[in-house]
Amino acid sequence: MDSYFLAITLVIFASFFQGTFGLGMKYMAPLKWEAWWLVHAFVAMILVPVLWGFIAIPDLLGVISHTDSTTLWLAAFYGFLWGIGGILFGVSVEKTGISITYGIVMGLAASMGSIIPLFQIDGAFSQPSFPIILLGVALLLVGVAITAVAGVKRDKLRAGDSSNNKAIGMGVLIAVASGVLSAFLNVGFANAAPVAQTAVDEFGVGTQNASLASWVVVLLGAFAMNGGYAIFRLVQNNSWNSFKVTGSKKAYGWAILAGVFWFAALGVYGQGAALMGDLGPVIGWPILLGLALIISNVWGYRAGEWKDSGTSFKILLGGLFVLIVAICILGYANY
């Protein structure tokens, strides 16, 4: 298969996992959030990446130890920043609701996570695909905004005027901060490219598999924030006994499955982005999040979340159509 089409296929495949893993969050009970999240974060950010990394790169530790320490610390730091964005996402949801928060965060994470790595490339402005990428990212933002409007209208239809009592102004500011910080997961991956290059040049690892070494480094920083915050909540709420609550087997299962799916999205995306060359993180990332947003809405529709939503569903369809056009443009940009 041509490497370009293989790359696009991998990113599309990854978007299925990205758009699906969130289903597990609906099944946290009877575990406390912090207990469920600690299990999920450990599986997603430590266990699966490291195991997959060692399978694909037998001397994974050797690859990491041969990489410049500045690169390692910077990549891990970007992962840590993403972790802060994830925590702020939850805070924003409490103040503004899921629809507004999700729209802002997805839009900023997709656009900023694409534009920042683009500007870090030498001669970015002279790239022939530069205007096409900007057009695709701009349309992606429009599509995400339309889907967010559809979600807000749906929620207002169901909640009446109660949503007006929320601290929307502060919630929006927090959502903006979350969206910007969430983009650093992909920025970290792009800046961890020297780790993957070390695996290729010095250890003879294939380009696709080498990307896994980059994720291991980035996600160490991500887990430091996510796992650390979950432990802080466990101590603060003295909720350690939540791990032993009866009837929690199903919740544990979903925490593990969601963790596997979460990193499956990043691992497969990383392989596709690696095949795209220098523009992989620039083009692959917004395609991943755009498709994931479409897939998550498909799951939501199947679950009845858009039942009796009136014109909101038609607005959603319009937003999804714009997203599909944006994804096609971004795919063409790297053809």
C-alpha positions as CSV (number, residue, x, y, z in Angstrom):
1,M,0.0,0.0,0.0
2,D,1.2,3.5,-0.8
3,S,2.7,5.1,2.3
4,Y,0.4,8.1,2.0
5,F,-2.8,6.1,2.0
6,L,-1.5,3.8,4.7
7,A,-0.8,7.0,6.8
8,I,-4.3,8.3,6.3
9,T,-5.8,4.9,7.0
10,L,-3.9,4.7,10.3
11,V,-5.1,8.1,11.4
12,I,-8.7,7.3,10.5
13,F,-8.4,4.0,12.4
14,A,-6.9,6.0,15.4
15,S,-9.9,8.4,15.3
16,F,-12.2,5.5,16.0
17,F,-10.4,4.8,19.3
18,Q,-10.2,8.5,20.1
19,G,-13.9,9.0,19.5
20,T,-14.9,5.8,21.4
21,F,-12.7,5.7,24.6
22,G,-14.9,8.4,26.3
23,L,-17.8,5.9,26.5
24,G,-16.0,4.3,29.5
25,M,-16.4,7.5,31.5
26,K,-20.1,6.9,31.7
27,Y,-19.5,3.8,33.9
28,M,-17.4,5.1,36.7
29,A,-19.9,4.3,39.5
30,P,-19.6,3.0,42.1
31,L,-15.9,4.1,42.1
32,K,-15.0,7.6,43.1
33,W,-13.7,9.7,40.2
34,E,-10.2,9.8,41.6
35,A,-10.0,6.1,42.0
36,W,-11.3,5.4,38.5
37,W,-9.1,8.1,37.0
38,L,-5.9,6.8,38.6
39,V,-6.5,3.3,37.2
40,H,-7.4,4.7,33.8
41,A,-4.4,7.1,33.6
42,F,-2.0,4.4,34.7
43,V,-3.2,2.0,32.0
44,A,-3.4,4.7,29.3
45,M,-0.2,6.6,30.0
46,I,2.1,4.1,31.5
47,L,1.2,0.4,31.2
48,V,0.0,0.2,27.5
49,P,2.6,2.7,26.0
50,V,5.5,1.0,27.8
51,L,4.4,-2.6,27.0
52,W,3.7,-1.7,23.4
53,G,7.0,0.2,23.2
54,F,9.0,-2.7,24.5
55,I,7.3,-5.1,22.0
56,A,8.0,-2.8,19.1
57,I,11.4,-1.5,20.4
58,P,13.2,-4.2,22.5
59,D,15.8,-1.7,23.6
60,L,13.4,1.1,24.4
61,L,15.4,2.2,27.5
62,G,18.5,2.4,25.3
63,V,16.8,4.6,22.8
64,I,15.6,7.0,25.5
65,S,19.0,7.0,27.3
66,H,20.8,7.9,24.0
67,T,18.5,10.9,23.5
68,D,19.6,14.4,24.6
69,S,18.2,15.1,28.1
70,T,16.9,18.5,27.1
71,T,14.7,16.9,24.5
72,L,13.3,14.4,27.0
73,W,12.5,17.0,29.7
74,L,10.9,19.3,27.2
75,A,8.7,16.6,25.7
76,A,7.7,15.4,29.2
77,F,6.9,19.0,30.2
78,Y,4.6,19.4,27.2
79,G,2.8,16.2,28.4
80,F,2.5,17.7,31.9
81,L,0.9,20.9,30.4
82,W,-1.6,18.7,28.6
83,G,-2.4,17.1,31.9
84,I,-3.3,20.5,33.4
85,G,-5.6,21.1,30.4
86,G,-7.4,17.9,31.1
87,I,-8.1,18.9,34.7
88,L,-9.3,22.3,33.6
89,F,-11.7,20.6,31.2
90,G,-13.5,19.0,34.1
91,V,-13.7,22.3,35.9
92,S,-15.1,24.1,32.9
93,V,-17.8,21.4,32.4
94,E,-19.1,22.0,35.9
95,K,-19.5,25.8,35.1
96,T,-20.7,25.8,31.5
97,G,-21.8,22.3,30.5
98,I,-20.3,19.7,28.3
99,S,-21.3,21.1,24.9
100,I,-19.7,24.6,25.2
101,T,-16.6,23.2,26.9
102,Y,-16.2,20.3,24.4
103,G,-16.6,22.7,21.4
104,I,-14.0,25.2,22.7
105,V,-11.5,22.6,23.8
106,M,-11.7,20.5,20.7
107,G,-11.5,23.5,18.4
108,L,-8.5,25.0,20.2
109,A,-6.7,21.7,20.8
110,A,-7.1,20.8,17.1
111,S,-6.0,24.1,15.7
112,M,-3.3,25.1,18.2
113,G,-1.9,21.5,18.2
114,S,-1.5,21.8,14.4
115,I,-0.3,25.4,14.0
116,I,2.3,25.4,16.8
117,P,4.3,22.4,15.2
118,L,3.8,24.0,11.8
119,F,5.5,27.2,12.9
120,Q,8.3,25.2,14.5
121,I,9.3,23.7,11.1
122,D,12.1,25.6,9.3
123,G,10.7,27.4,6.3
124,A,7.0,26.8,7.3
125,F,5.7,29.8,5.4
126,S,7.4,28.6,2.2
127,Q,5.7,25.2,2.3
128,P,3.5,24.8,-0.8
129,S,0.8,23.3,1.4
130,F,0.9,26.1,4.0
131,P,-2.2,28.0,2.7
132,I,-4.1,24.7,2.3
133,I,-3.3,23.7,5.8
134,L,-4.5,27.0,7.2
135,L,-7.7,26.7,5.2
136,G,-8.3,23.2,6.5
137,V,-7.7,24.2,10.1
138,A,-9.9,27.3,9.8
139,L,-12.8,25.1,8.4
140,L,-12.2,22.6,11.2
141,L,-12.7,25.4,13.7
142,V,-15.9,26.4,12.0
143,G,-17.2,22.8,12.1
144,V,-16.4,22.4,15.7
145,A,-18.1,25.7,16.5
146,I,-21.3,24.6,14.7
147,T,-21.4,21.3,16.5
148,A,-20.9,23.2,19.8
149,V,-23.8,25.5,19.0
150,A,-26.0,22.4,18.2
151,G,-25.0,21.0,21.6
152,V,-25.8,24.2,23.4
153,K,-29.2,24.5,21.8
154,R,-30.0,20.8,22.6
155,D,-29.1,21.3,26.2
156,K,-31.1,24.5,26.6
157,L,-34.1,22.8,25.0
158,R,-33.9,20.1,27.7
159,A,-32.9,22.2,30.7
160,G,-35.0,25.2,30.1
161,D,-33.4,28.4,31.5
162,S,-31.5,26.7,34.3
163,S,-28.3,26.7,32.2
164,N,-28.3,30.5,32.4
165,N,-27.5,30.3,36.1
166,K,-24.1,28.8,35.5
167,A,-20.9,30.9,35.7
168,I,-20.6,30.8,31.9
169,G,-18.1,33.7,31.6
170,M,-15.5,32.1,33.9
171,G,-16.2,28.7,32.5
172,V,-15.5,29.9,29.0
173,L,-12.2,31.3,30.1
174,I,-11.2,28.1,31.8
175,A,-12.3,26.2,28.6
176,V,-10.0,28.4,26.5
177,A,-7.1,27.7,28.8
178,S,-7.9,24.0,28.7
179,G,-8.0,24.0,24.9
180,V,-4.7,25.7,24.5
181,L,-3.0,23.4,27.1
182,S,-4.6,20.3,25.5
183,A,-2.8,21.1,22.3
184,F,0.5,20.5,24.0
185,L,0.0,16.7,23.8
186,N,0.6,16.9,20.1
187,V,3.2,19.6,20.5
188,G,5.1,17.3,22.8
189,F,4.9,14.5,20.3
190,A,6.2,16.7,17.5
191,N,9.1,17.9,19.8
192,A,9.9,14.3,20.8
193,A,10.8,13.5,17.2
194,P,14.5,13.3,18.1
195,V,13.7,10.3,20.3
196,A,12.1,8.5,17.4
197,Q,15.0,9.5,15.1
198,T,17.4,8.0,17.6
199,A,15.5,4.7,17.4
200,V,15.7,4.8,13.6
201,D,19.3,5.9,13.2
202,E,21.0,4.1,16.0
203,F,18.8,1.1,16.7
204,G,17.5,0.3,13.3
205,V,13.8,0.6,14.3
206,G,11.2,1.2,11.6
207,T,9.8,4.7,11.3
208,Q,6.3,3.7,12.4
209,N,7.3,1.8,15.5
210,A,9.9,4.5,16.4
211,S,7.0,6.9,17.1
212,L,6.1,4.8,20.2
213,A,9.3,5.9,21.9
214,S,8.2,9.5,21.6
215,W,4.9,8.8,23.2
216,V,6.5,7.0,26.2
217,V,8.5,10.1,27.0
218,V,5.6,12.6,26.5
219,L,3.2,10.5,28.5
220,L,5.5,10.2,31.5
221,G,4.9,13.9,32.0
222,A,1.2,13.5,31.3
223,F,0.9,10.8,34.0
224,A,2.8,12.9,36.5
225,M,0.0,15.5,36.3
226,N,-3.0,13.1,35.9
227,G,-1.8,10.5,38.4
228,G,-0.6,13.1,40.8
229,Y,-3.9,14.9,40.8
230,A,-5.8,11.7,41.3
231,I,-3.7,10.8,44.3
232,F,-4.1,14.4,45.6
233,R,-7.9,13.9,45.4
234,L,-7.7,10.5,47.1
235,V,-5.7,12.1,50.0
236,Q,-7.9,15.2,50.2
237,N,-11.2,13.2,50.2
238,N,-9.7,10.3,52.1
239,S,-11.4,8.1,49.5
240,W,-8.9,5.2,49.4
241,N,-11.6,2.8,50.4
242,S,-13.3,3.5,47.1
243,F,-10.9,0.9,45.5
244,K,-12.6,-1.8,47.6
245,V,-16.2,-0.8,47.1
246,T,-18.5,-3.7,46.2
247,G,-19.8,-4.1,42.7
248,S,-17.0,-2.1,41.2
249,K,-15.7,-4.9,38.8
250,K,-17.5,-3.4,35.8
251,A,-16.1,0.1,36.6
252,Y,-12.6,-1.3,36.7
253,G,-13.2,-3.1,33.4
254,W,-14.3,0.2,31.8
255,A,-11.4,2.1,33.3
256,I,-8.9,-0.4,31.8
257,L,-10.7,-0.6,28.4
258,A,-10.9,3.2,28.1
259,G,-7.2,3.4,28.9
260,V,-6.4,0.8,26.2
261,F,-8.5,2.7,23.7
262,W,-7.1,6.1,24.7
263,F,-3.5,5.1,24.0
264,A,-4.5,3.0,21.0
265,A,-5.7,6.2,19.4
266,L,-2.3,8.0,20.1
267,G,-0.2,5.0,19.2
268,V,-1.8,4.4,15.9
269,Y,-2.0,8.1,15.1
270,G,1.7,8.4,15.8
271,Q,2.5,5.7,13.3
272,G,0.4,7.4,10.7
273,A,1.9,10.8,11.4
274,A,5.4,9.3,11.2
275,L,4.7,8.1,7.7
276,M,3.5,11.6,6.7
277,G,7.0,13.1,7.3
278,D,7.6,16.5,8.9
279,L,4.0,17.6,8.4
280,G,2.6,14.5,10.1
281,P,1.8,16.1,13.4
282,V,0.6,19.3,11.6
283,I,-1.9,17.5,9.4
284,G,-2.6,14.2,11.2
285,W,-3.6,15.8,14.5
286,P,-6.6,17.9,13.3
287,I,-7.8,15.0,11.2
288,L,-7.6,12.8,14.2
289,L,-9.6,15.1,16.5
290,G,-12.1,16.1,13.7
291,L,-12.9,12.5,12.9
292,A,-13.1,11.7,16.6
293,L,-15.7,14.4,17.1
294,I,-17.8,12.9,14.3
295,I,-17.5,9.4,15.8
296,S,-18.3,10.5,19.3
297,N,-21.5,12.2,18.0
298,V,-22.4,9.0,16.1
299,W,-22.1,7.1,19.4
300,G,-24.2,9.9,21.1
301,Y,-26.9,9.6,18.5
302,R,-27.0,5.8,18.9
303,A,-27.4,6.3,22.6
304,G,-30.4,8.6,22.1
305,E,-28.6,11.9,23.1
306,W,-30.1,13.7,20.1
307,K,-33.6,12.3,20.5
308,D,-36.3,15.0,20.3
309,S,-33.6,17.7,19.9
310,G,-35.5,19.6,17.2
311,T,-33.5,21.8,14.9
312,S,-30.4,21.2,16.9
313,F,-29.8,17.9,15.2
314,K,-29.9,19.6,11.8
315,I,-27.4,22.1,12.9
316,L,-25.2,19.2,14.1
317,L,-25.3,17.6,10.7
318,G,-24.2,20.9,9.2
319,G,-21.3,21.0,11.5
320,L,-20.3,17.5,10.8
321,F,-20.4,18.2,7.0
322,V,-18.1,21.1,7.5
323,L,-15.7,18.9,9.5
324,I,-15.7,16.3,6.7
325,V,-14.8,19.0,4.1
326,A,-12.0,20.3,6.4
327,I,-10.6,16.8,6.9
328,C,-10.6,16.2,3.1
329,I,-8.7,19.5,2.6
330,L,-6.2,18.6,5.3
331,G,-5.7,15.2,3.7
332,Y,-5.1,16.7,0.3
333,A,-2.5,19.1,1.9
334,N,-0.1,16.3,2.4
335,Y,-0.9,14.4,-0.8
